[in-house]
């Protein structure tokens, strides 16, 4: 979606019409220059640096949930570091499952996986009901059951792809970017609203400096330097932040050299009915968001996600989530912020993200390495996040341009789905009157916007209409063609 792959000479028309059609090549098959950009490898140095850029973009999102939950259950600093390392380790494992794939598991797209933030609220509710002592074992047990359910349901979610034409996918992709922007703004102010100096001029200046460095590198450089502009912006911002006094090296001083996430470190999993139900709801929400993310990424890398790709990607999500509690981790799902990085850099190789997954595993096994990334100040991450998350929204707008917006029905679909999806961002307390279980879904603008767009598309373009000659409904013809290519 962001750029067009190299065009290969086409055989004469007569040659295309005569003889049997050959099957499409398997991912990674054929000479490197003939492979799709998603399946092409890069030189080792470029692979490492661009993979590290993906890690830098997702790091804060991976470590935030375990830090929040660990603090809620009263873990000491050493145990909190252990819980964070486990999340990094499992994020790397899940990312390798997604990018490299095993059997029918893995979308084989440049797709990053990590701890889903949608699980934080129900996990905090579990801590309140079960108490700090039993909270983590109960959470781990609920995650295992929810992941097993998700793995079984994965093929059925894949069948929903025909209900995601450009008018739906464009709306959802735009919502992903818009929903992530508050994260960047929060980082730019300091990341913790209760901390001294939150929203200070120093924090905002560091975010602005990082943003300026990224923009200048994107404008005035070429080639490899241009592609790693975000990583270079993070490095420059961190170095400048040292004399400003907002770079914290405490985590680096206290970190050990080697550490492994020992299985069931916090106790054997326990299974409580209420906890299981709440985490199953979270899993369904996460699968909905992952489906939308895969459709978005497929558009960006010019390899549309079809039914089999979505099913395989969801299997990787849920298998990673099932393995995660064994090593003291939580539910894993796709990270939308890295989609913006792919869109901006135009580096579509899944092996780049696989390299990032390997780095995450090493960070999980080496707390010092993890702590080194942790030294990047939140305002610096915020400056880079503006570019990353804005790129996602821009990709959604580009997808909407492919929809027939001259059709009044499509205008209604876009207008209402965007409005519903923006509610949690524009009015955070809008759904406070609803039960806590319902708010798990309602407070996710991506999920509510996606469901709204799909339902309205069904209402306006499917129900009561008969497709000619048994084919797809008119609105979905283009999407069906794209999925077949």
C-alpha positions as CSV (number, residue, x, y, z in Angstrom):
1,X,0.0,0.0,0.0
2,X,2.8,2.4,0.8
3,X,4.9,1.5,-2.3
4,X,4.5,-0.6,-5.4
5,X,6.6,-3.8,-5.8
6,X,8.9,-4.1,-8.8
7,X,7.0,-4.8,-11.9
8,X,8.0,-7.9,-13.8
9,X,7.6,-8.3,-17.6
10,X,4.3,-10.0,-18.4
11,X,4.1,-12.9,-20.9
12,X,2.2,-12.3,-24.1
13,X,-1.6,-12.5,-23.8
14,X,-1.7,-15.7,-25.8
15,X,0.8,-17.3,-23.5
16,X,-1.2,-16.4,-20.5
17,X,-4.4,-17.8,-22.0
18,X,-2.9,-21.1,-23.1
19,X,-1.7,-23.9,-20.9
20,X,-2.5,-24.6,-17.2
21,X,-2.0,-21.8,-14.7
22,X,0.9,-22.4,-12.3
23,X,0.4,-22.2,-8.6
24,X,1.8,-19.2,-6.8
25,X,5.2,-19.7,-5.4
26,X,5.7,-20.6,-1.8
27,X,6.9,-17.8,0.5
28,X,10.7,-17.6,0.2
29,X,10.8,-19.7,-3.0
30,X,12.8,-18.6,-6.0
31,X,15.9,-16.4,-6.4
32,X,16.0,-13.5,-3.9
33,X,15.4,-10.8,-6.5
34,X,12.2,-12.6,-7.7
35,X,10.7,-12.9,-4.2
36,X,8.0,-10.7,-2.8
37,X,9.6,-7.9,-0.7
38,X,8.0,-9.5,2.4
39,X,10.1,-12.7,1.8
40,X,13.4,-11.0,0.9
41,X,16.3,-11.0,3.4
42,X,18.6,-8.0,4.1
43,X,22.3,-7.7,4.8
44,X,23.2,-8.6,8.5
45,X,23.9,-5.1,9.6
46,X,20.8,-3.7,8.1
47,X,18.8,-6.6,9.4
48,X,20.0,-5.9,13.0
49,X,19.5,-2.2,13.0
50,X,16.1,-2.2,11.4
51,X,15.1,-5.0,13.7
52,X,16.3,-3.0,16.7
53,X,14.2,-0.1,15.4
54,X,11.1,-2.3,15.7
55,X,12.1,-3.3,19.2
56,X,12.5,0.4,20.2
57,X,9.1,1.2,18.8
58,X,7.3,-1.5,20.8
59,X,9.4,-1.7,24.0
60,X,7.3,0.6,26.1
61,X,4.1,-1.2,25.1
62,X,5.6,-4.6,26.0
63,X,6.9,-3.6,29.5
64,X,4.0,-1.4,30.6
65,X,1.4,-4.2,31.4
66,X,3.8,-6.3,33.5
67,X,5.0,-3.1,35.3
68,X,1.4,-2.1,36.1
69,X,0.3,-5.6,37.2
70,X,3.5,-6.2,39.1
71,X,3.1,-3.0,41.0
72,X,-0.5,-3.8,41.8
73,X,0.3,-7.1,43.4
74,X,3.2,-5.6,45.3
75,X,6.2,-7.3,43.7
76,X,9.6,-6.1,44.8
77,X,12.0,-4.6,42.2
78,X,13.8,-7.8,41.5
79,X,10.6,-9.7,40.9
80,X,9.2,-6.9,38.8
81,X,12.3,-7.0,36.6
82,X,11.8,-10.8,36.3
83,X,8.1,-10.3,35.2
84,X,9.2,-7.7,32.7
85,X,11.9,-9.9,31.3
86,X,9.4,-12.7,30.9
87,X,7.1,-10.5,28.9
88,X,10.0,-9.5,26.6
89,X,11.1,-13.2,26.1
90,X,7.5,-14.3,25.2
91,X,7.0,-11.3,22.9
92,X,10.1,-12.5,21.0
93,X,8.8,-16.1,20.8
94,X,5.4,-15.0,19.6
95,X,7.0,-12.6,17.0
96,X,9.1,-15.5,15.6
97,X,5.9,-17.6,15.4
98,X,4.2,-14.9,13.4
99,X,7.0,-14.0,11.0
100,X,8.7,-17.3,10.3
101,X,5.8,-19.6,10.9
102,X,5.4,-23.2,11.7
103,X,3.0,-25.4,9.7
104,X,-0.3,-23.4,9.6
105,X,0.8,-21.2,12.4
106,X,2.0,-17.6,11.7
107,X,0.9,-15.0,9.2
108,X,4.4,-14.8,7.7
109,X,4.1,-11.0,7.6
110,X,6.3,-8.4,9.3
111,X,4.1,-8.6,12.3
112,X,5.2,-7.9,15.9
113,X,3.5,-9.5,18.9
114,X,3.6,-8.5,22.5
115,X,1.5,-8.3,25.7
116,X,-2.0,-6.8,24.9
117,X,-2.9,-3.7,26.9
118,X,-6.6,-4.8,26.7
119,X,-5.9,-7.3,29.4
120,X,-4.7,-4.8,32.0
121,X,-8.1,-3.7,33.3
122,X,-9.5,-7.3,33.8
123,X,-6.2,-8.4,35.4
124,X,-6.4,-5.5,37.9
125,X,-10.0,-6.6,38.6
126,X,-8.7,-10.1,39.2
127,X,-6.1,-8.8,41.7
128,X,-8.8,-7.0,43.6
129,X,-11.1,-10.1,43.8
130,X,-8.4,-12.7,44.5
131,X,-5.9,-10.7,46.5
132,X,-2.2,-10.0,45.8
133,X,-1.0,-13.5,46.8
134,X,-3.1,-15.5,44.4
135,X,-3.6,-12.9,41.6
136,X,-0.8,-13.9,39.3
137,X,-1.6,-17.7,39.4
138,X,-5.3,-17.0,38.7
139,X,-4.4,-14.6,35.9
140,X,-2.0,-17.2,34.3
141,X,-4.7,-19.9,34.5
142,X,-7.3,-17.7,32.9
143,X,-4.9,-16.7,30.1
144,X,-4.3,-20.4,29.3
145,X,-8.0,-21.2,29.0
146,X,-8.7,-18.1,26.9
147,X,-5.7,-18.8,24.6
148,X,-6.9,-22.4,24.1
149,X,-10.4,-21.1,23.1
150,X,-8.9,-18.6,20.7
151,X,-6.8,-21.2,19.0
152,X,-9.9,-23.3,18.3
153,X,-11.8,-20.3,17.0
154,X,-9.0,-19.0,14.8
155,X,-10.1,-20.6,11.5
156,X,-13.6,-19.1,11.9
157,X,-12.2,-15.6,12.3
158,X,-10.3,-16.1,9.1
159,X,-13.6,-16.6,7.2
160,X,-14.6,-13.0,8.1
161,X,-12.1,-11.5,5.5
162,X,-14.8,-11.1,2.9
163,X,-16.6,-8.7,5.1
164,X,-13.7,-6.3,5.2
165,X,-13.8,-4.4,1.9
166,X,-11.8,-1.1,1.6
167,X,-14.5,1.0,3.2
168,X,-14.2,-1.2,6.3
169,X,-10.5,-1.8,6.4
170,X,-9.8,1.9,5.7
171,X,-12.0,3.0,8.6
172,X,-10.4,0.5,10.9
173,X,-6.8,1.3,9.9
174,X,-7.5,5.0,10.4
175,X,-9.0,4.3,13.8
176,X,-5.9,2.3,14.8
177,X,-3.7,5.3,14.1
178,X,-6.1,7.8,15.8
179,X,-6.5,5.5,18.8
180,X,-2.7,5.3,19.3
181,X,-2.0,9.0,19.1
182,X,-2.9,9.6,22.8
183,X,-0.2,7.1,23.7
184,X,2.3,9.2,21.8
185,X,1.1,12.4,23.5
186,X,1.2,10.8,26.9
187,X,4.8,9.6,26.3
188,X,5.7,13.1,25.1
189,X,4.5,14.6,28.4
190,X,6.5,12.1,30.4
191,X,4.4,8.9,30.5
192,X,3.3,9.1,34.1
193,X,0.6,11.7,34.9
194,X,1.4,11.4,38.6
195,X,5.1,11.9,38.3
196,X,6.7,15.4,39.0
197,X,7.4,17.3,35.8
198,X,4.7,15.6,33.8
199,X,3.9,17.8,30.8
200,X,6.9,20.1,31.6
201,X,8.5,22.3,29.0
202,X,11.6,20.0,29.1
203,X,9.6,16.9,28.2
204,X,7.7,18.6,25.4
205,X,11.0,20.1,24.0
206,X,12.6,16.6,24.0
207,X,9.6,15.2,22.2
208,X,9.7,18.0,19.7
209,X,13.5,17.6,19.2
210,X,13.1,13.9,18.5
211,X,10.3,14.6,16.0
212,X,12.4,17.2,14.3
213,X,15.4,14.9,14.0
214,X,13.2,12.1,12.4
215,X,11.6,14.6,10.0
216,X,15.0,16.1,8.9
217,X,16.5,12.7,8.4
218,X,13.5,11.6,6.4
219,X,13.7,14.8,4.3
220,X,17.4,15.2,3.7
221,X,18.9,11.7,3.7
222,X,18.6,8.7,1.4
223,X,18.8,5.0,1.5
224,X,19.7,3.2,4.7
225,X,20.0,6.3,6.9
226,X,16.5,7.4,5.8
227,X,15.1,4.0,6.6
228,X,16.4,4.0,10.2
229,X,15.5,7.6,10.8
230,X,13.3,6.6,13.8
231,X,16.1,4.7,15.5
232,X,18.5,7.5,14.9
233,X,16.0,10.0,16.3
234,X,15.7,7.9,19.4
235,X,19.5,7.7,19.8
236,X,19.9,11.5,19.3
237,X,17.0,12.3,21.6
238,X,18.3,10.0,24.4
239,X,21.8,11.5,24.2
240,X,20.5,15.1,24.3
241,X,18.2,14.1,27.3
242,X,21.2,13.2,29.4
243,X,22.3,16.7,30.2
244,X,18.7,17.8,30.5
245,X,18.3,15.3,33.3
246,X,15.4,13.2,32.2
247,X,17.4,10.1,31.3
248,X,17.2,7.5,34.1
249,X,20.0,4.9,34.3
250,X,18.7,3.3,37.5
251,X,17.4,0.2,35.7
252,X,20.8,-0.3,34.0
253,X,22.7,-0.2,37.3
254,X,20.4,-2.7,39.1
255,X,20.0,-5.2,36.2
256,X,21.8,-8.6,36.2
257,X,23.7,-10.0,33.2
258,X,21.8,-13.2,32.8
259,X,18.3,-14.2,33.7
260,X,15.8,-16.9,32.5
261,X,12.0,-16.8,33.0
262,X,11.8,-20.0,35.1
263,X,8.4,-21.7,34.4
264,X,5.7,-21.0,37.0
265,X,8.0,-18.8,39.0
266,X,5.0,-17.3,40.8
267,X,3.2,-20.6,41.4
268,X,1.1,-23.1,39.5
269,X,-1.8,-21.7,37.5
270,X,-5.2,-21.6,39.2
271,X,-8.5,-21.5,37.5
272,X,-11.3,-19.3,38.7
273,X,-14.6,-19.1,36.6
274,X,-15.0,-15.3,36.7
275,X,-11.4,-14.7,35.8
276,X,-11.6,-17.2,32.9
277,X,-14.7,-15.5,31.5
278,X,-13.2,-12.1,31.7
279,X,-10.0,-13.2,29.9
280,X,-12.0,-15.0,27.2
281,X,-13.7,-11.7,26.5
282,X,-10.3,-10.1,26.2
283,X,-9.1,-12.8,23.9
284,X,-12.1,-12.2,21.5
285,X,-11.3,-8.5,21.6
286,X,-7.7,-9.1,20.9
287,X,-8.5,-11.5,18.0
288,X,-10.8,-8.8,16.5
289,X,-8.0,-6.2,16.7
290,X,-5.4,-8.7,15.3
291,X,-7.6,-9.4,12.4
292,X,-7.9,-5.7,11.7
293,X,-4.1,-5.2,12.1
294,X,-3.4,-8.1,9.7
295,X,-5.7,-6.6,7.1
296,X,-3.9,-3.2,7.6
297,X,-0.5,-4.7,7.3
298,X,-1.4,-6.7,4.3
299,X,-2.4,-3.6,2.5
300,X,0.7,-1.7,3.5
301,X,3.1,-4.5,2.3
302,X,1.1,-5.2,-0.8
303,X,0.3,-8.7,0.2
304,X,-3.4,-8.6,1.2
305,X,-4.3,-10.9,4.1
306,X,-6.7,-13.6,2.9
307,X,-8.7,-16.1,5.0
308,X,-5.8,-18.5,5.5
309,X,-3.3,-15.8,6.4
310,X,-5.7,-14.4,9.1
311,X,-6.3,-17.9,10.5
312,X,-2.6,-18.7,10.6
313,X,-1.9,-15.3,12.2
314,X,-4.5,-15.8,14.9
315,X,-3.1,-19.3,15.6
316,X,0.3,-17.7,16.3
317,X,-1.4,-15.1,18.5
318,X,-3.2,-17.7,20.5
319,X,-0.4,-20.2,20.7
320,X,2.0,-17.6,21.9
321,X,-0.7,-16.6,24.5
322,X,-1.0,-20.2,25.6
323,X,2.7,-20.7,26.0
324,X,3.1,-17.3,27.8
325,X,1.7,-18.2,31.2
326,X,4.1,-21.2,31.5
327,X,6.9,-18.6,31.5
328,X,5.1,-16.0,33.6
329,X,3.8,-13.9,30.7
330,X,0.3,-12.7,29.7
331,X,-1.8,-12.7,26.6
332,X,0.1,-11.8,23.4
333,X,-1.4,-10.0,20.4
334,X,-0.3,-7.8,17.5
335,X,1.3,-4.5,18.1
336,X,-0.3,-1.8,15.9
337,X,2.4,0.8,16.4
338,X,4.9,-1.3,14.4
339,X,2.6,-1.2,11.4
340,X,3.3,2.5,11.3
341,X,7.0,1.8,11.2
342,X,6.6,-0.6,8.3
343,X,4.5,2.0,6.5
344,X,7.0,4.8,7.0
345,X,10.3,3.0,6.3
346,X,8.9,0.9,3.5
347,X,11.0,-2.0,4.7
348,X,8.6,-4.9,4.2
349,X,10.8,-7.9,4.9
350,X,9.3,-10.2,7.6
351,X,12.9,-11.2,8.5
352,X,13.5,-7.7,9.8
353,X,10.8,-8.2,12.3
354,X,12.0,-11.8,13.0
355,X,15.4,-10.2,13.9
356,X,13.5,-7.9,16.3
357,X,11.9,-11.0,17.8
358,X,15.4,-12.5,18.3
359,X,16.5,-9.3,20.0
360,X,13.5,-9.4,22.3
361,X,14.3,-13.0,23.3
362,X,17.9,-11.9,24.1
363,X,16.6,-9.0,26.1
364,X,14.4,-11.3,28.1
365,X,17.4,-13.5,28.8
366,X,19.7,-10.6,29.5
367,X,18.2,-8.0,31.8
368,X,21.1,-5.6,31.2
369,X,20.2,-5.4,27.5
370,X,16.5,-4.8,28.4
371,X,17.5,-2.1,30.8
372,X,19.6,-0.4,28.1
373,X,16.5,0.1,26.0
374,X,14.6,1.2,29.1
375,X,17.0,4.3,29.3
376,X,15.2,5.9,26.3
377,X,13.1,8.6,28.0
378,X,9.3,8.6,27.5
379,X,9.3,12.1,25.9
380,X,11.8,10.8,23.3
381,X,9.5,7.9,22.5
382,X,6.6,10.3,22.2
383,X,8.3,12.4,19.6
384,X,8.9,9.3,17.5
385,X,5.5,7.9,18.2
386,X,3.8,10.9,16.5
387,X,5.4,9.9,13.2
388,X,4.8,6.2,13.7
389,X,1.1,6.3,14.7
390,X,0.3,9.1,12.3
391,X,1.6,6.9,9.5
392,X,-1.0,4.3,10.4
393,X,-3.8,6.8,10.2
394,X,-2.5,8.0,6.8
395,X,-2.4,4.5,5.5
396,X,-6.1,4.1,6.5
397,X,-6.9,7.3,4.6
398,X,-5.2,5.9,1.5
399,X,-7.2,2.7,1.8
400,X,-10.4,4.7,2.1
401,X,-9.5,6.5,-1.2
402,X,-9.9,3.1,-2.9
403,X,-13.5,2.8,-1.6
404,X,-16.4,4.3,-3.6
405,X,-17.0,7.4,-1.4
406,X,-19.3,8.7,-4.0
407,X,-21.8,6.1,-2.6
408,X,-23.8,7.7,0.2
409,X,-23.9,4.3,2.0
410,X,-20.1,4.2,2.2
411,X,-20.0,7.8,3.6
412,X,-22.4,6.7,6.4
413,X,-20.3,3.6,7.1
414,X,-17.1,5.7,7.4
415,X,-18.7,8.5,9.4
416,X,-20.5,6.3,12.0
417,X,-17.6,3.8,12.5
418,X,-15.1,6.6,12.9
419,X,-17.3,8.4,15.4
420,X,-18.0,5.3,17.5
421,X,-14.3,4.4,17.4
422,X,-13.1,7.8,18.6
423,X,-15.4,7.8,21.6
424,X,-12.9,6.3,24.0
425,X,-10.3,8.8,22.9
426,X,-12.5,11.9,22.9
427,X,-14.6,11.0,25.9
428,X,-12.7,8.5,28.1
429,X,-15.4,8.3,30.7
430,X,-18.3,7.8,28.2
431,X,-18.9,4.1,29.1
432,X,-18.4,4.4,32.8
433,X,-22.1,3.6,33.5
434,X,-21.7,0.2,31.8
435,X,-20.6,-3.0,33.7
436,X,-16.8,-3.6,33.9
437,X,-17.0,-6.6,31.6
438,X,-18.7,-4.6,28.9
439,X,-16.2,-1.8,29.2
440,X,-13.4,-4.2,28.2
441,X,-14.9,-4.1,24.7
442,X,-16.4,-0.6,24.7
443,X,-13.2,1.1,25.8
444,X,-11.4,-0.3,22.8
445,X,-12.1,2.1,20.0
446,X,-10.5,-0.2,17.5
447,X,-12.9,-3.0,18.4
448,X,-16.1,-0.9,18.6
449,X,-15.2,0.9,15.4
450,X,-14.3,-2.4,13.6
451,X,-17.6,-4.1,14.7
452,X,-19.6,-1.0,13.7
453,X,-18.0,-0.8,10.3
454,X,-18.6,-4.6,9.7
455,X,-22.2,-4.4,10.8
456,X,-23.0,-1.3,8.7
457,X,-21.3,-2.9,5.7
458,X,-23.5,-6.0,6.2
459,X,-26.6,-3.8,6.5
460,X,-26.0,-1.6,3.5
461,X,-24.3,-4.0,1.1
462,X,-25.3,-7.6,2.0
463,X,-28.6,-7.9,3.7
464,X,-31.5,-7.9,1.2
465,X,-29.2,-7.9,-1.8
466,X,-28.4,-10.8,-4.2
467,X,-25.0,-10.9,-5.8
468,X,-25.1,-11.5,-9.5
469,X,-24.4,-15.0,-10.7
470,X,-23.7,-16.1,-7.1
471,X,-20.7,-13.8,-6.9
472,X,-19.8,-11.5,-4.1
473,X,-21.9,-8.4,-3.3
474,X,-21.0,-5.4,-5.5
475,X,-19.3,-3.6,-2.6
476,X,-17.0,-6.5,-1.9
477,X,-16.0,-7.4,-5.5
478,X,-12.8,-5.3,-5.3
479,X,-11.9,-6.7,-2.0
480,X,-12.4,-10.3,-3.2
481,X,-10.2,-9.6,-6.3
482,X,-7.5,-8.2,-4.0
483,X,-7.7,-11.2,-1.8
484,X,-7.3,-13.6,-4.7
485,X,-4.3,-11.9,-6.2
